[in-house]
Amino acid sequence: MEDINLYPLYLSLQVALTATFITLLIGLPISLYLSKSKSKIGDMIDTLVTLPIVLPPTVLGYYLLVLLGRQSKIGIFLEENFGMTIVFTPAGAVVAATVVAIPFLIKSAKAGFANVNKDLINSARLLGRTEINIFFTIIIPLSWRGIASGTTLAFARALGDFGATLMVAGSIPGVTMTMPIAIYDALLAGNRDLANALVMIMTAVSITVLYIINRLEKKMIRG
């Protein structure tokens, strides 16, 4: 069997980690807002952020192509002002992974935020604490389990994404070919030995990552 190129594995891990970081930055404020909101606007936002879970990945990828493609307003703006292209680049893979992963974080974090005792928050306000201080010293520590669970699910989803990433980033070897896409290409080429090897590597890496995360969560609970 030919030598296995591990670049797709490296790219998959890099994309998943970057997407998870972006998911936390964007998802936590949205989760906090949704946990408090009882308005129709909040319901609409909740529906929109949940949509990537139920939409077929190819449909989601198509929407991203239309929104971020080189002929779109956003694509033209980014290229003319920053010389940046999203589609068929590693950045496109990160965007696709972020979009498919963020609902999992938002749903879990929202549940965690909703369970925080409101009396503690109100007491902190009476003591003169700022909202940012309350968020980081009270809300986050009391809802970290929901956040940790959502982060784990988001990372796993980003790591294993295929459809949306293929649509937005393509399958350029050494550039945008992530591990799931490399497996697909190996099967298309009839190279079952390579596909089997890549599948085993991906499975082992996924199990290892999830095991480490679960152990860290248990240590935090005991601590």
C-alpha positions in Angstrom: 0.0 0.0 0.0 1.2 3.5 -0.8 2.5 5.8 1.9 -0.3 7.6 3.8 -0.3 11.3 3.5 -1.2 12.7 7.0 -1.7 16.2 5.9 -5.5 15.7 5.7 -5.5 14.7 9.4 -3.4 17.7 10.3 -5.7 20.0 8.4 -8.8 18.4 9.9 -7.5 19.0 13.5 -6.4 22.5 12.6 -9.8 23.3 11.1 -11.7 21.7 14.0 -9.7 23.6 16.6 -10.0 26.9 14.9 -13.7 26.4 14.2 -14.3 25.5 17.9 -12.5 28.6 19.1 -14.6 30.8 16.8 -17.7 28.9 17.9 -17.0 29.8 21.5 -16.4 33.5 20.7 -19.6 33.8 18.7 -21.8 31.2 20.3 -21.5 32.1 24.0 -22.9 35.7 23.6 -25.7 34.3 21.4 -26.4 31.5 24.0 -26.6 34.1 26.8 -29.0 36.3 24.9 -31.2 33.3 24.0 -31.3 32.1 27.5 -32.8 35.4 28.6 -34.9 36.3 25.6 -38.6 35.6 25.5 -39.3 37.7 22.4 -40.2 36.7 18.9 -36.8 38.0 17.7 -35.1 35.6 20.1 -37.3 32.7 18.8 -36.3 33.6 15.2 -32.6 33.7 16.1 -32.9 30.4 17.9 -34.5 28.9 14.8 -31.8 30.2 12.5 -28.9 29.0 14.6 -30.6 25.5 14.9 -31.1 25.3 11.1 -27.7 23.8 10.3 -28.6 20.8 12.4 -31.6 19.8 10.2 -30.4 21.1 6.8 -28.6 18.6 4.6 -24.9 19.6 4.6 -24.9 20.0 0.8 -27.7 22.5 1.1 -25.9 24.4 3.8 -22.7 24.4 1.7 -24.7 25.8 -1.2 -26.0 28.6 0.9 -22.5 29.4 2.0 -21.2 29.4 -1.6 -23.9 31.8 -2.6 -23.2 34.0 0.4 -19.4 33.9 0.3 -18.5 33.1 -3.3 -16.3 35.3 -5.4 -19.3 36.7 -7.2 -21.2 37.5 -4.1 -21.2 41.0 -2.5 -19.3 39.6 0.6 -16.9 37.8 -1.6 -16.2 40.8 -3.8 -15.8 43.1 -0.8 -13.3 40.7 0.9 -11.3 40.3 -2.3 -11.2 43.9 -3.3 -10.4 45.3 0.2 -8.4 42.5 1.9 -7.3 40.3 -1.0 -9.1 37.5 0.7 -10.9 34.6 -0.9 -13.1 32.2 1.2 -14.2 29.5 -1.2 -11.8 26.7 -2.1 -9.3 27.8 0.6 -8.6 26.5 4.2 -10.5 29.5 5.4 -13.6 28.2 3.6 -13.2 24.9 5.5 -13.1 26.8 8.8 -16.2 28.7 7.9 -18.1 25.6 6.9 -17.0 23.7 10.0 -17.9 26.7 12.2 -21.4 26.9 10.8 -22.2 23.2 11.2 -20.7 23.1 14.7 -22.0 26.3 16.3 -25.6 25.1 16.9 -24.3 22.3 19.2 -22.5 24.8 21.4 -25.4 27.2 21.5 -28.0 24.6 22.5 -25.9 23.2 25.3 -24.6 26.6 26.6 -28.1 28.1 26.5 -29.4 25.3 28.7 -26.5 25.9 31.1 -27.1 29.6 31.3 -30.8 29.1 31.8 -30.1 27.0 34.9 -28.0 29.7 36.7 -29.7 30.9 39.8 -31.1 34.4 39.0 -30.9 35.5 42.7 -27.1 35.2 42.6 -26.9 37.4 39.5 -29.3 40.0 41.0 -27.3 40.0 44.3 -24.1 40.6 42.3 -25.7 43.5 40.6 -26.8 45.0 43.9 -23.1 44.8 45.0 -22.1 46.9 42.1 -20.6 44.1 39.9 -20.5 44.9 36.2 -22.3 42.7 33.7 -19.0 41.5 32.2 -17.7 40.7 35.7 -20.9 38.8 36.5 -20.6 36.9 33.3 -17.1 35.7 33.9 -17.2 35.2 37.7 -20.7 33.8 38.2 -22.5 32.8 35.0 -19.5 30.9 33.3 -18.4 29.0 36.5 -22.0 27.9 37.2 -22.8 26.8 33.7 -19.4 25.4 32.6 -20.7 21.8 32.3 -23.2 22.9 29.6 -20.4 24.9 27.9 -18.0 22.0 28.1 -20.5 19.6 26.7 -21.4 21.9 23.8 -17.7 22.6 23.1 -17.0 18.8 22.9 -20.0 18.3 20.5 -19.0 21.3 18.4 -15.4 20.0 18.1 -16.5 16.5 17.1 -19.0 17.9 14.5 -16.3 20.2 13.0 -13.8 17.4 12.9 -16.1 15.1 11.0 -17.8 17.5 8.6 -17.9 16.4 5.0 -20.7 17.8 3.0 -20.5 21.6 3.8 -16.7 21.5 3.7 -16.6 19.8 0.4 -19.0 22.3 -1.1 -17.2 25.4 0.2 -13.6 24.4 0.4 -13.4 21.7 -2.3 -11.0 18.7 -2.2 -7.7 20.2 -3.3 -4.9 17.9 -2.2 -2.5 19.5 0.2 -4.7 22.6 0.5 -8.3 21.9 1.5 -8.5 18.1 1.6 -9.6 17.3 5.1 -9.7 13.7 6.4 -13.4 12.9 5.6 -12.8 14.2 2.1 -9.6 12.2 1.7 -11.5 9.1 2.7 -14.2 9.9 0.1 -11.6 10.5 -2.6 -9.8 7.3 -1.8 -13.1 5.4 -2.2 -13.9 7.1 -5.5 -10.4 6.1 -6.8 -11.1 2.5 -5.8 -8.3 2.5 -3.3 -10.0 0.6 -0.5 -6.8 -0.1 1.4 -6.0 3.6 1.7 -9.7 4.4 2.6 -9.6 1.7 5.3 -6.3 3.0 6.7 -7.6 6.6 6.8 -10.9 5.5 8.4 -9.0 3.6 11.2 -6.7 6.7 11.8 -9.7 9.0 11.9 -11.6 6.7 14.3 -8.6 6.4 16.6 -8.0 10.1 16.7 -11.7 10.9 17.3 -11.9 8.4 20.2 -8.6 9.7 21.7 -9.7 13.3 21.6 -13.1 12.6 23.1 -11.6 10.4 25.8 -9.1 13.1 26.8 -11.9 15.7 26.9 -14.1 13.5 29.0 -11.3 12.9 31.5 -10.6 16.6 31.7 -14.3 17.2 32.4 -14.3 14.6 35.2 -11.2 16.1 36.8 -12.9 19.5 36.8 -16.0 18.0 38.5 -13.8 16.4 41.2 -11.8 19.6 41.6 
